[in-house]
Amino acid sequence: MDLLSITVNVLISAGVFALVIFGLWRIARWARSRPTGAYVLGALIVPIGGMGNVSDPDFKMVTEARQLKRQEENDSGDPLERDEAEASE
């Protein structure tokens, strides 16, 4: 590769980067100026956040422990009517 092609590639990359930054800046200004703009921007960003594994393993363990605790509290210890019917047969 010669120096001219490298220079052109660098300039194109810098231009694309500048356009992306400028576009994001304009979107942020638009979202600030209109209350519904913030909701629209948020609705566009939510699917991007859901692409990766963003859940915390510790949060999952806490959630599972809470569910088990609720199940134990709801379980009175008495057998279900269905179990009693099966036992009498």
N, C-alpha and C positions, 0 to 999 in steps of 0.2 A: 504494500500500500504506500502510496506516495503522500507527501505532506498535504497536498490539496484535498484529497479525499478524506483524510483524517480531520482536517479543519472543517470541511463541510459537514461531516457526521457530528462533530462536536457542536457546531452552530445549530444544526437541526435539533439535536437532543436538548440543548439549552432553550431553544425556542418552544419546543413542545412542553418542557417543564414550566416555563414561564406562562404559557397559555393555560395549563392546568391550574397553577396557583392563582392566576387572575380569574379564571372561571369559578373556582371555589370561593374566592373573595367576593365576587359578584353575587353568588348564590347566598352567601351568608348575609350580605347587605340586604338582599331582597327578602330573606326570611325575617330579618329584624324589622323591616319596614311594614310588614303586613302580619297580623296575628295568624291568619290562616297559612301564611307562608311557612311559619315554623312547623305547623302540623304537617304540611305537605313534605317539607324537608325531612322531618322525623319519619314519616311513612316511607320515604324512599330509602332511608338509612337502615331501618329495622331489618329488612331481609338480608342486608350485607352482614349485619351482626350475627344473624342466625346461621351463617354458613359454617362457622367453625365450632369447635367444642368449647363453649364459653362457660360451662357449668363447673363450679368448684367441687372437687370430690368431698371436701369437708361439709359443704352445704348439703350434698346428697345424703351423707351419713346422718346429719342432724334431722333432715326431713324424714328419712326412713325411721329413725328412732322415735320421732313424734308420732308417726303413723302407727307404729307398733304400740306405743303408749296409749293412744286413743282406742286401738282395738282391744287392748287389755282392759281398759276402763269400761268399754261398752260390753265386754263379755262378762256376763253375770256368773258364769261358772255352771249354770244349769244346762242340761242337755236340751237340744232343740226338740220340738214336738216330732219332727221327722225322725230323729234318732230314737225317740221313745217308741214310735210305731214300729220301726225296724227291729228293735230289741224284743218287742212282745211277740213278734211273728216267729 
